[in-house]
Amino acid sequence: MPLKKRDIIASLERKGFQIHESDHRYLYFYWSNGKKTSIKTKISHGSGNEIDDNLVHLMATQCYLSKNDFVALIECSLSQNGYEEKLISNGHSRG
């Protein structure tokens, strides 16, 4: 199921990700306490308004989530707190 670029960006920004522009848009995750992490994903500036299923899966992997959890993060059924809890349970620390 493809997702719209603008929906992905807007949702990730609401969940603690911040955009860093370069040749691509990199979205870095920041803990709710403001600490930057090494967790990032990228979205190309290229044409097209949708991200296909394969790229959604890759973005999920970059964010240390299953594809279903990543879609839940984008569709707002997984909150930033819920995402942070998943990261902690998978061995990531708040720094």
N, C-alpha and C positions, 0 to 999 in steps of 0.2 A: 504494500500500500504506500504509494508516494506521499510525501509530506511537502507542504509549501515552505519555501525558504524563509519567507517573512514570519511565518508561524513558529518555525524552529528558533530563529534568532530572538524573536520577542519573548517566547517562553523561556529560553535559556537565560536571557537577561533578567527575567523575573525570578529565576532560581539561583542566582549568585554568579552567573557567568558574565564576564566583561569582554567586550570586543577590543582586539588589537589589530589594527589594519596594517597590511603589507601587501605582498603579491596576492594574498588571500585574506579572508577574514578569519582570524583565529579567535576562538572563544575560550578564555581561561576561567577555570572555576575558582571562586573565592569562598572560603568557609564563611558562615554567618558572623564570625568574629572578625572578619576582614582580612584574614591571612590568605595570601595567594597560594595556590597549589600548582603542581606540575600537570594537573589534569587539563587537557585541552582537546578541542576538536576544531575542524576548519570547514569553512564553506567557501567555495570558489566565487569569485566575482563574475564568472562566466555567464553565458546566456542561460535562459531557462528559469522558470519560477518554481519548479518542483525538484525535490531530491528523491531519486528512485530508491527502491527497496534495498538494493545492494549497498548504496551509500548510507542509508539509514542504519543498516546493520554495522557498517564500519564506524559510523559516528557513535553508536551505542558502545561498541568495543572500546573506543578511545575514551569514553566516559565511564568505563568499568561497569556497564550495565548490560543486561540482556536486551535484545531488541524490543521485547514486550515492555520492559521497564522503561526503556528510553522513550517509547511512544507514550507511555503513561506520564512520563516527565513532561513531554511536549503538550499532551492533552490536559495537563494539570490535575490528573488524578494521583500523581506522585508529587508531593510538595518538596521544597528545598530541605526541610527537616527530615523528611522520609528519605531523600537522596543521601543526605549526610549520614543517616543511620545505616544505610546500605553500605556506604563507603567504609564506615568504621567497622562494621561487621565483616568486611572483606579485607581488613588489615590496614586501612589508611588512617593516619592520625591527623588530628587537627593542627598539628604543628606547634 
